[in-house]
Amino acid sequence: MHKHYKIILSTGLAMFSMFFGAGNVVFPLDLGRVAGSLNLYAILGLLLTAVLVPFTGLLTMFLFAGDYEKFFQRIGKIPGFFIIAFLMALIGPFMAMPRCITLSFSTMQMYFPGMSLFYFSLGAVAFIYFLTVNRKRILDLLGYILSPLLLTSLTFLIIKGLLFHPKPKVTDFSRIDIFLHGLREGYYTMDLLGAFFFSVVILLGLQRALGKDFKKEDVKSRKSFFKITLISSGIGAFLLGIVYTGFSYVSSFYSSSLNIAQKDTVLSVLASTILGPIGGVIANLAVTLACLTTAMTLAAVFSEFIQNELFKNKLNYRSCLLVTLILTFAMSNLGFMGIIKMSEPILLIGYPVLIVLTFLNLAKKLFGFKPVKVPVLITLILSAIFYFMK
């Protein structure tokens, strides 16, 4: 057994928890609902873009020592800066954060049907501001209590759903169509975007755990370091793949009873159906709180980014956090499906470009392959053509 097995295991679990945002539960569940009897082909597509691609991005970023500026500036310094800022905006107040809030709303609306999205969003951003600006210990407490509660309830949902289930509905899709649908659904997890920025946190954690500075080590030590990250990534990817597969299959078995459920309400309906009223409340409450704590983390990351990079420390952290949450509140009022609809052209056109850039940068580090600007530009043009011609 590897002498650093404890560090490897804890890092793998950390990777899993970073990628497994509560919002990500929605996409494999909705995929299974749509795929029904053809779920095998659908989940294969999702695993490629929601597991293989993000972890490839993570490993590539490790080869760049977590320096996402060097990673993106291979296509040019100015384009690279704008892409970084754009991606930060997407995982911040313009997509990921409001998606967390609206999913929380959709999850709880089942129990409070008269609840207003406007006032829920207002309360949510106020809650996030209060806890984030003061860096309260309640966040750590929520982490210690919430993570086990979330994983326990969702694991129980998967196990019970797989052991006792009806037959999935027969769908009219072809195997190719449902595979491509799964492939595209993986874009909406936005895990590749997260991988670019998670890498820094993971590398710093590993360096502290190993007591080594990755950048100052010799070639042999760097190879050992990379081996640890490779094995850890394998653990994280395996766990994420198992969870996504479990969710999609449970949802596919109950697809006949989920015909009227929208993407953001599948979890609520399924949890109540499989776990019963009390179990459903616990699972949905755990997901709601997990979404809000995810939004807190993203709020802090984006606020620090605009404070340092955009405003050059001319605005303090509190002001930047306030700006971030005002933008988040405005976007949240589009609703979950409104945000998904708005994000569709951005992700369906931009995600293939990021995938190509990731693999080109990987080829550069492993094989010295230098071309990057032309392949990325060609991918952007073709991706846009395919999107607007569909």
HUJO-V954023 format. One record per residue. N is the residue number from 1. RES is the residue in one small letter. PHI is phi in whole degrees, -180 to 180 (none if undefined). BURIAL is 1 if it has 24 or more other ideal C-beta (glycine too) atoms within 12 Angstrom, else 0. Layout:
{{N RES PHI BURIAL} {N RES PHI BURIAL}}
//
This chain:
{{1 m none 0} {2 h -59 0} {3 k -65 0} {4 h -103 0} {5 y -62 0} {6 k -66 0} {7 i -67 1} {8 i -62 1} {9 l -65 0} {10 s -66 0} {11 t -69 1} {12 g -61 1} {13 l -67 1} {14 a -65 1} {15 m -60 1} {16 f -59 1} {17 s -67 1} {18 m -67 1} {19 f -78 1} {20 f -85 1} {21 g -71 1} {22 a -58 1} {23 g -63 1} {24 n -69 1} {25 v -62 1} {26 v -61 1} {27 f -73 1} {28 p -66 1} {29 l -66 1} {30 d -68 1} {31 l -62 1} {32 g -63 1} {33 r -60 1} {34 v -77 1} {35 a -75 1} {36 g 56 1} {37 s -68 1} {38 l -103 1} {39 n -62 1} {40 l -54 1} {41 y -72 1} {42 a -67 1} {43 i -71 1} {44 l -61 1} {45 g -64 1} {46 l -63 1} {47 l -63 1} {48 l -66 1} {49 t -91 1} {50 a -106 1} {51 v -129 1} {52 l -61 1} {53 v -64 1} {54 p -60 1} {55 f -74 1} {56 t -65 1} {57 g -61 1} {58 l -64 1} {59 l -66 1} {60 t -65 1} {61 m -64 1} {62 f -62 1} {63 l -67 1} {64 f -93 1} {65 a 57 1} {66 g 75 1} {67 d -89 1} {68 y -71 1} {69 e -67 0} {70 k -65 0} {71 f -59 1} {72 f -85 1} {73 q -77 0} {74 r -66 1} {75 i -95 1} {76 g 126 0} {77 k -64 0} {78 i -70 0} {79 p -59 0} {80 g -63 1} {81 f -63 0} {82 f -66 0} {83 i -67 1} {84 i -59 1} {85 a -63 1} {86 f -66 0} {87 l -66 1} {88 m -62 1} {89 a -65 1} {90 l -69 1} {91 i -83 1} {92 g -105 1} {93 p -78 1} {94 f -98 1} {95 m -151 1} {96 a -65 1} {97 m -65 1} {98 p -63 1} {99 r -65 1} {100 c -62 1} {101 i -67 1} {102 t -69 1} {103 l -69 1} {104 s -58 1} {105 f -62 1} {106 s -62 1} {107 t -66 1} {108 m -86 1} {109 q -63 1} {110 m -60 1} {111 y -96 0} {112 f -131 0} {113 p -61 0} {114 g -91 0} {115 m -68 0} {116 s -95 0} {117 l -62 1} {118 f -58 0} {119 y -73 0} {120 f -64 1} {121 s -64 1} {122 l -63 0} {123 g -65 0} {124 a -66 1} {125 v -70 1} {126 a -66 0} {127 f -61 1} {128 i -64 1} {129 y -62 1} {130 f -60 0} {131 l -77 1} {132 t -80 1} {133 v -69 1} {134 n -97 0} {135 r 50 0} {136 k -66 0} {137 r -69 0} {138 i -59 0} {139 l -64 1} {140 d -64 0} {141 l -62 0} {142 l -60 1} {143 g -64 0} {144 y -67 0} {145 i -87 0} {146 l -72 1} {147 s -59 1} {148 p -62 0} {149 l -64 1} {150 l -64 1} {151 l -66 1} {152 t -65 0} {153 s -67 1} {154 l -74 1} {155 t -65 1} {156 f -63 1} {157 l -61 1} {158 i -65 1} {159 i -62 0} {160 k -65 1} {161 g -66 1} {162 l -81 0} {163 l -80 0} {164 f -128 0} {165 h -151 1} {166 p -80 0} {167 k -79 0} {168 p -70 1} {169 k -73 1} {170 v -83 0} {171 t -101 1} {172 d -94 0} {173 f -70 0} {174 s -83 0} {175 r -63 0} {176 i -65 0} {177 d -61 0} {178 i -73 1} {179 f -63 1} {180 l -66 1} {181 h -63 1} {182 g -62 1} {183 l -60 1} {184 r -70 1} {185 e -61 1} {186 g -62 1} {187 y -61 1} {188 y -70 1} {189 t -66 1} {190 m 58 1} {191 d -68 1} {192 l -65 1} {193 l -61 1} {194 g -63 1} {195 a -59 1} {196 f -60 1} {197 f -100 1} {198 f -66 1} {199 s -57 1} {200 v -63 1} {201 v -63 1} {202 i -66 1} {203 l -63 1} {204 l -64 0} {205 g -63 1} {206 l -66 1} {207 q -62 1} {208 r -66 0} {209 a -67 0} {210 l -90 1} {211 g 71 0} {212 k -133 0} {213 d -97 0} {214 f -53 1} {215 k -71 0} {216 k -99 0} {217 e -80 0} {218 d -78 0} {219 v -60 0} {220 k -63 0} {221 s -67 0} {222 r -65 1} {223 k -64 0} {224 s -64 0} {225 f -62 1} {226 f -66 1} {227 k -62 0} {228 i -63 1} {229 t -65 1} {230 l -66 1} {231 i -67 1} {232 s -61 1} {233 s -63 1} {234 g -62 1} {235 i -66 1} {236 g -61 1} {237 a -66 1} {238 f -62 1} {239 l -63 1} {240 l -64 1} {241 g -63 1} {242 i -63 1} {243 v -65 1} {244 y -60 1} {245 t -65 1} {246 g -60 1} {247 f -61 1} {248 s -67 1} {249 y -71 1} {250 v -60 1} {251 s -65 1} {252 s -67 1} {253 f -67 1} {254 y -101 1} {255 s -59 1} {256 s -65 0} {257 s -92 1} {258 l -113 1} {259 n -60 0} {260 i -92 0} {261 a -77 1} {262 q -83 1} {263 k -51 1} {264 d -84 1} {265 t -111 1} {266 v -59 1} {267 l -61 1} {268 s -60 1} {269 v -65 1} {270 l -67 1} {271 a -62 1} {272 s -68 1} {273 t -67 1} {274 i -86 1} {275 l -95 1} {276 g 84 0} {277 p -58 0} {278 i -71 0} {279 g -61 1} {280 g -64 1} {281 v -63 0} {282 i -62 1} {283 a -63 1} {284 n -69 1} {285 l -67 1} {286 a -62 1} {287 v -66 1} {288 t -60 1} {289 l -67 1} {290 a -64 1} {291 c -61 1} {292 l -70 1} {293 t -71 1} {294 t -62 1} {295 a -62 1} {296 m -62 1} {297 t -61 1} {298 l -64 1} {299 a -62 1} {300 a -65 1} {301 v -63 1} {302 f -68 1} {303 s -62 1} {304 e -66 1} {305 f -64 1} {306 i -72 1} {307 q -64 1} {308 n -84 0} {309 e -94 0} {310 l -89 1} {311 f -97 0} {312 k 50 0} {313 n 65 0} {314 k -78 0} {315 l -111 0} {316 n -78 0} {317 y -61 1} {318 r -61 0} {319 s -65 0} {320 c -66 1} {321 l -64 1} {322 l -64 1} {323 v -60 1} {324 t -59 1} {325 l -77 1} {326 i -65 1} {327 l -63 1} {328 t -63 1} {329 f -60 1} {330 a -62 0} {331 m -70 1} {332 s -61 1} {333 n -74 1} {334 l -75 1} {335 g 83 1} {336 f -59 1} {337 m -69 1} {338 g -65 0} {339 i -67 1} {340 i -61 1} {341 k -64 0} {342 m -65 0} {343 s -78 1} {344 e -54 0} {345 p -64 0} {346 i -63 1} {347 l -77 1} {348 l -69 1} {349 i -90 1} {350 g -80 1} {351 y -62 1} {352 p -59 1} {353 v -65 1} {354 l -66 1} {355 i -63 1} {356 v -63 1} {357 l -60 1} {358 t -61 1} {359 f -70 1} {360 l -68 1} {361 n -68 1} {362 l -64 1} {363 a -64 0} {364 k -64 0} {365 k -73 1} {366 l -87 0} {367 f -125 0} {368 g 74 0} {369 f -73 0} {370 k -96 0} {371 p -56 0} {372 v -147 1} {373 k -65 0} {374 v -65 0} {375 p -59 1} {376 v -66 1} {377 l -65 0} {378 i -62 0} {379 t -62 1} {380 l -61 1} {381 i -64 0} {382 l -65 0} {383 s -63 1} {384 a -67 0} {385 i -62 0} {386 f -63 0} {387 y -67 0} {388 f -79 0} {389 m -94 0} {390 k -69 0}}
//
